[in-house]
């Protein structure tokens, strides 16, 4: 009954006052450098049938966001874009409105999920099937960084048919995507070899991987570690030269974020079941995405520049901070 009351209250709150309220969202009006990003006020979105509205607390920043903002897809012959455009495919936040027909969530539930280019915002609406409950043991920043990145790593290793007892090499293993793939491989009983800069080798060992150098010499180090052969390869970086590593495994057991090697395309299907499995692995095994930098939503350009500096350990996240109550503001004055 409590959940039903919450749902009714949420829908009743779609009054003229609610509809006239505004929320900030990050947009860009042309392709270009990070400076094209700006925060504007938009009408408060309203949850339709089968949807929930979420007050966003955190949104992950992915390399694909930078590619979209810079116009990479457009230059490669993508569809002509309509501006202004929005960004952001993963989020965490609090449900504050529930649409008709939604039974699994109520107002006040903490959730995490994925969206279609709209999570750089103070609020968004998504189909209820695109979200799961956020565990209390997971911080907002990690919850906002995991949904898309985690599902991509999960999909890659499933597509490679990685099984317990096999050996997988993950190139770019210390990055956000790579480190999730490392944790998944270890949890599934595989032997994981990870390439990374020397400064990240101890970190990879804490995750259960055997580290090798990121450069071409690392391929020979991996060969020495696994003289019996490597069963699967995953290039989780997509920027550095992956060609020297491709000789370590059969082409049908290799995937790369880059398309220039002629490998099978990564099929990164999103699903509630896949995300729920990642959450369960967080609760059982401590699976998480390390967060290296956090920026307020209105500083999205700085967040993009942080990602553009190149591969680094962990993920960049945009945060939407709750307003401090007036009573606390008075005390801090």
N, C-alpha and C positions, 0 to 999 in steps of 0.2 A: 504493500500500500504506500509506503514511503516513496518508492521509486515512481509510482503512478502520480502521486502528488507533485513530485519534482517535475515530471514531464508536463503535467498540466500547467504548473506555474511557468515553466519555460515558454510554452506556446502562448499562454496568455500574455506574457511579457512582450510579445511582438506587437506592441502598441505603437501609437504615433510617436511617443517619446523615444522608444527603442529604435524605431525605424529612422528617426532623424539623427541618432547619434552617429559619431564618426570614429573611424579607427585609422591608425597609421599603417601604411604598407610601402614597401620599397619597390620602385618602378624604374624603368629606363625608357627614354624616348628615341634613342638611336643606338646603334652598335658602337662600341668603342672601349676605351680604357675604363678603369674602375670609377673614374669621376662622373660617368654618365648616370650612376646610381643616385637616386634621391628619394626621400621619404615624403609622401603626400597623404592627405586625408581622403578617405573613401567612405562611402556609406557602410554602416554596419551590415554585414551579410546576415541573411536569415536562413535558418535550416529548413529545407524542404522535406517532403516525405522520404523517409529512409536515411536522412542525414542527421549529423550532429554539428553544433557550432562549438568551436574550441577557442578559448582565450589562450593564445600561444604564450608559452614561457620560454621555449628554446627552439631554435631551428638550425639544423646543420648546414654548413657551407661546403659544397662539393666541387671538385674540378669541373664537372659538367656544367655547373652554374656559370663558371667563368667562360666556358666555351660558348654558351648561349649568349651571354652578355656581349662577348667580343664579336659575335656574328659568324662564328666558325661554321655552323650549320648552313647559314644563308650563303656563305661563300662557296660551300660545297654543293650548291644546287638545291638547298632546302626550300620549303614553301615560303612565299613572301609573307613577312611578319606584319602584324598590325600593332601599332604602338598606341599607348604605352604598354610595355610588357612587364610581367612580374616573374619572380624567381622563387626557388625553394621547393624541394621535394620531400622533406622530412621534418617532423615537428614533435613537440611534446607540450601538453598544456592541460587546462581544466575545462570540462564540458560545462557550458552555461546555457545551452538550449538544445532541446531534443525534438526532432521532427516526428511527424505522424508515422506510426508503424515501427518505431525503434523501441525494442524492449530490453536490449542488453546494456544500455547506459542510462544514467540519470544525471541530473544537474549536480555538479560537484565532483564527479568522478575524474580522477587523474588518468590521462591517456597519453599514448604515443602512437604515431602512425605516419602515413605518407600521403602526399597530395600532389596535384599536377600544377607545378609552377605557381605556388601561392603561399608558401609557408613563411616568407619574409614579411610577416604582418602581425599586428596585434591580435587579430581574430581571423578565423577561416571556417568554412563549412566543408565537410567531406562526407562521403557515404560512410555509414556506421561500420561497414565491412572493411574500411581502410584503417581501423584503429583497434588497439588492444589496451587493456589497463596497464598503467605504469606501475611496476613494483615499488614499494616504499624504500627498498634498498638501493634504488637507482636514482642518482641525482638528475635534476632537470637537464643539465648540460649533456650528460651521457644519453639520456632518453631522447633528446632532440637530435643527437648525432648518430644513433644506431639504426633507425628503421630502414632507410634506403641502403646505407653502406653495409649494414649487416646482412640484408637480404641479397645484395649483390655477391658478397663473399660466399654465402650459403649456396646460392644458385650456381656459382662457378664450381665449387667442389662437388656438388651433386652432378653437374653436367659432366665433370671429369670422372664420375663414378668412383670417387675415392672411397676405399674400404679399409677397415682395420687391418693392420699389418703391412700396408703398402707404404711407399715412400713418395712424398710430394715435395717439390721445391717451389717455394713462393718467392718470386722476385719483387723486391720492394716491400719486404716483410715488416718493416718498422712503421710504414705509413698507416693511416687509419684503416683502409681496406685490407692491407696486408696483414696487420696484426689481428684483425678479426678472423681472417682466413687461417692464420696460425693457430689461434685458440680453438677454432672449430676442428681443424685437422687433428690436433692433440686430443681433444675430447672424444673424437670418433676413433681413436686408437691407431692413427697413422703415425709414421715417423716423418717429422717435418724438418726440412732444411730451409733456412731463410736467408736471402741475400739482403745486406744492408751495409751502411757505412760502419766503419770500425767502432765509432762512438756508440752505436746502437747494439753491438753484439751482446753485451751483458744483459741488456733489456730483453733481447730475444731469448736468451737462456732462461730468464725468469718466466717466460711464457711457455717454455718446454721445447723450443726449437734449437737446432744446431746451426749456428750462424756461419756464413761465408761472406767474403767481400762482395760489394755491389758491382764492381767492374768485371772486365773479361776474365781476370784471374780467378774470380769467384766460381766460374763454371768449372775450371779444373779442380778447385778445392772441393766442389760438390761431387765431382766424379771420383775423387779420392775417398770421400766419405761414404759413397755408395757405389763400390766397384761392381756390385751386382746389378746396377741399373736403377734409374729413377722412373717410377710408374706414372707420375703426372707432373705437369708444369703449369703454374699460374703466374702470369705477369700482372701483378696488382698495381704496377706503376704506370706503364704505358708511355713513358717519356724517354727512358734510357734505352740503349740498344739491347734488344732481347735476342738478336740473332745468334750470338755465341752460346746461348743457353738451349737453343732449340735442338742441338745435337744430342741432348741428354735423354730425350724421350721421343716416343713416336708422335707424329704430328696430330693424330686423332686424340691424343691424351694431353694436348697443350691448348691453353687459352691465353689471350692477351687483350688488354684494354685497347691496344692499338690495332688498327685494321691492316697495317702495311705488311703483315707477315703471311697473309693468306690463310689464316687459321679459321676454324669454325667460329661463328659469331656467338658471343656470350648471350645466352637467353636468361635475362634477369627478371623473371616473372615475380611480381609482388602478390602476396596473398596474406590474409589474416593468419592462416595456419603456419606459414613460414615465419612470420613475425612472432607469433605466440611461441614457436619452438625456440627462437632466439631468447625470448624473455625467460622461458623455462631454463635454458642453459645458463643464463645469468644467475638464476636462483640456485642452480645446482653446482655450477662450476665457476661462477664469478665472471662470466663472459661480459666484456665491456669494450667500449671504444675510448682510448685515452684522449682527453681534451687538452690541447696545448695552449689555445688562446680563446678568450671570450670577448665579444664586443657588443655594446648596446645595438639594438636594431637600427637606430638612426646613423650608425657608423658602419654601414654595410660596405661602403667603399674601402675602408681600412681592412675589413675582414677579407675582402677579395684580394687586396694587395698582399696580405699575409699568406694566402694560399698560393698566389702567383710567385712568391719567392722561391718556390720549388719544393720537392719532396722533403718532408720532415716528419718526425714522430708525432702522431696524434692528429687531432682534428680541430678545425676552427668552427666556432659556434656563435650564432647571434642570440642574444638574450633579451627578453622582454621583462623588465623588472617591474614588480608591483609598486604602486605609489605608496610612499610612506604615510601612515595615518597622521592626520593633523596634530593629534596629541603628542606624537613622537617628534614631529617637526618642532613643536613648541619647546619640548624638552631639550632638543639639540641646539636650539638657538642661543 
